[in-house]
Amino acid sequence: MDTPGEEIRELQQRAGAAYESGRLDEAKQLYGRLVELRPDGDAFHFRLALVHKYLREWPQALAHNLRVLELSDERDEGAGWNAGIAATAIGDWMQARRQWGDCGI
């Protein structure tokens, strides 16, 4: 890769293609790399959280959704909803109540 920006774009394309075609382990690896390169990239954390959700890797799904919420200027409803799902799945009732409450439930 010539520049970090080019590497990011290429990884995004590969990760998106893997995700869309159901190759979730590959998508997890690629989105994980994107998060390493851009730790403040809320979109990368969100996509990685979705991959973890679909793989039923609840603690990781929760962690990345919470990171999205930390990074976002405004409440990200998708990340909040998915954080609620993940927190409920692992029995983190305090976090689940917080997320569901923030979603209006």
C-alpha positions, 0 to 999 in steps of 0.5 A: 500500500502506498498510503494509510488511506489507500490501505484503509479503503482497500480493507473497507472494501474487502471487509464489506464484501466479506460481511455481505457474503456471510464470511463473518470470520474474515470480516471480523479479522478485516474490521479488527484491523481497521479498528487497530488502524483507526481506533476512533473510527466509530463506523469500524467499531459498529461494523465489527460489533455487528459481526460479533453479534451475528457470531454471538460473541456477546462480550465483544459485541457489547464492547464495540457498541459501547465504544461507538456510543463513546465516540459518537457526538449524538446517540447512535440508536443502532449501537444502543439497541445492539448494546442492549441486546449484547448486555441482555445476552450476557446478563449484564443487567445494569448495562442492559437497563441503561441501554434499553432505557436510552432506547425508550424501552 
